[in-house]
Amino acid sequence: MEVLGIIPARYASTRFPGKPLTDIKGKTMIQRVYEQAKQSGLAEVLVATDDERIREHVQSFGGKAVMTGTEHQSGTDRCFEAYKRHDQPYEYIINIQGDEPFIHPEQIDLVARCFEHPHTQLATLIKKIETPEELFNINAPKVVISQHGEALYFSRQPIPYCRNIPNDIWHKQHTYYKHIGIYGYRADILEQITQLPPSSLELAESLEQLRWLENGFRITTALTHHETIGIDTPEDLQRIVDKA
């Protein structure tokens, strides 16, 4: 089973312009993500970008890049355009976040292995929540899963609600999971979900994956024990550098 990895990378970020090209101890963010992805079992890795500076930089360190339009509202849309522009077909595609320079290659392989099951349409990762701070952080989406490991719902709020239990021990009364934002798609499913208009649940929570669930698509989850470190702002980057 051959899988294509695509790293969406746009230059014009509202909170952190030029983020893919920012330096992290001698290497740019996009180079670090690319090199981590290349250590996984992916057959090929591409950067999907709308900016010539990013494309030229990726090519300068020996990476592959595909130019895409500037109008995309999500990384999923950018991934699909890059896939369609690519000259080699793949049955499975993994969307690797361009702002997670320390992603573990094993996490990418974990998503890919979900497609060993023929029923898998979409795949993503979850991680057990260990603290109340994590549970009540609205910037860390939570996910409820079925007994078969499929996502039932995603929310920025803690779900389910633990009735008659103090908030600070909810995580000890129930197993909560947070969502790790890496996505795997079957190629035909990727095409279908990019044709869907925004859904009411998606607009309410500002979570794209709710659009897929609301339209009846199934999302298989895999459990990871690795933490991921996303960089959304210059302050996030400084905290990571200070800890290194």
N, C-alpha and C positions, 0 to 999 in steps of 0.2 A: 504494500500500500504506500504510494508516494503522495506526500503532502506538501503543498506550497505554503510558505510563510510570507505574509505581507505586513510591513510595518508602516502604517500611515504616519506621515510627518508633514505638518503644514507650518509655515513660517509665522503667519499672522495670528498668534495667540493673544487673546485680550489681556490675560494676566501675566504672560511671560513671552513677549515677542522674541522671535528668533531662538526659541527654546531648543530645538534639535541641534543647533550649532553651538550651544553654550559649552564651555570647557569644564570638564570634571577631571582634575588631576592629570592633565596632559592629553586627554582624549575627549572628543565631543560626545554629547549624550547619544546622538544617533549612531555613532560608531560603536559605542559600548553596547547598545541594544542589539545592533546588527551582529556583533561578535558573539554575544551570548546566544542569539538565535542560531548562529552557524554551528554552535557546539551541540545542538539538539539533533534529532534524527530527521529533520526536514530535508526533503529532496532539493529544495531551492529556497532562497530568501530574497525578497525584493523590498525596496523602500518605495512607497507610493507618495509622491510629493507634488505640490503645486508651485514650487519655487526652484528656479534654476540654481540658486546658490546651494541649496540642499542637494540637488541632483549632482552638481559638479563635485561637491565635497564627498558624497558617497562614492562616486567613481574614482576619486583621488586615492581612497584607501582600498580600492579593489572591489567595492561592493556593486550591486546592481540596483538601478533605480528606474522607475517609470514615472513619467510626467502625467498628472491628472488635472482635471478642471479645478477652478477655485470656488465653485458654488456649492460643494458638498456640505451637507449639514452634519454628517457623522463619519467616523472612521469606516463604518460598514459600507457606506456608499462609495468612499474612496477606494476601499479594497476591491469592490466589484468592478469599478472602472479599470483599475490596474490589472485585474485578472483578465478582463476582456481585451485589454491592449497587449497582454503578454502573448508571446508566440507559441507557447506550449500549454496544452490543456491539462488540467488536474481535476480530479474528482473531489478533492478535499482542500480547503483553504483555512489557515489559521491567522487571525488578526492579532498581532502582537503590539501591545501599547508602546508608542514611541517615547513615552516619558518614564519608562521603568528600566533604567540602565543596568540594574542589578538583577534582572529577572533570571530565575534559575532555568537552565535548559531542560531539567527534569519536568518542570511545570508545562513546558511546551509539549513534551513527549506524552505527558499525562492526558492533555487534551486530545492529542492525535490518537491515542489508544481508544478513546471513546468511540471512534469510527470503526473499530473492529467489530462492533455490534451493528448489524445491518439496519436496525430500526432507528439509529441515531440520525437526527436531522441537524441539530445544533448542539454545541457542547461548550461548557465553561467550567471554571474552577470555583470551589468554595473552601472556606477555612473555618474551623471551629473558633467561636468567640470565647475569650477567656476572662474578660474584665467588663465591669459595668460601663467604664469609660468608652470602650470600643462598641458596646451594645447600643449606647445612646448617642453615638456620634452620627449625625445625619449625613455626613460626608462619606460614611462607610455603609453602602447599601447592604441590607440583610436579605436572605433568601430562605424561603420555606420549601422543603423538598418532600416528595412522596416516598413511600416505602421502596419504590423502584429507583430512587435517585434522580428523578426528574423534577425540575423546578416547578413549583406551584404558583409562587408569587415572589416578587422582589419589592422591597420598600426601604425608604430611608428611616422609617420608624422601626422599633423593635417589634417583631411579630413572631409568635403569637403573644398576646397580652396574658401575663400571669396574674390571674385574679386572686386578690387577697394575699399577695406576696409582696414584701418590700422590694422596691426597684433594685436596690443594690445587691440582691441575691437572686434575681431572675436567672442569671446565667448559671446558677448552681441548681436550679429547679428544672431547667429545660435545656436541651442542646440547641444553641443558636449558631447560625452560620452567617458569615459575611461573604459577599461576592467578591471574587478576584477577577478583574476586568480583562480577561483574555477570552477570545471567542473562536470557536471552530465552526465551520459551515460546510455542509455538503454543497457542491457548486450549484446544483439546480435549486436548492433551497435559498442560497445566497441571492440568486437572481430574483426569486419570488419575493423575498422580504424587502428588497430595495424598491419594489413597486408599490409597497403599502403606504398609505398616508399616515401621518401621526395619529395615534389613538388617544382616547380620553384618559386612560390610565397612564400612558406615557407622559402626556402633558401635565397630569396632576403631580406625578412623582419626579418628572424630568429624568426618566430611565428608559432608554431606547428598547431594552429587551422586553419591556411590558407590551410593546406593540406586537411583538412576535407571539407572546402568549395569548394576547387578546384576540389574535387572528387564528388561534388554534394550532400553532406550531409547537413542537415539543423541544425542550432544552434539557439535554442530559448533563448532569453535574459529576465532577470528579473531585475527591477530597485531597487537598494539598496541606502539608504541614509547614511549608515554607511561607514566610512573610514576604510581601511585595512592597516595594518602596516607590510610590509614584511621586513625581515632581511636578507640581502645578504652578508654583510661584518661585521667584528668586529666593524667598525666605526658606522654602522647603529645601532648595539646593544648598543653602548655607548651613542648614542644620545637618545635612548629610555630610558635607565636607568637614564640619567641625567634629563630627563623631568618628570620622575615618582616621 
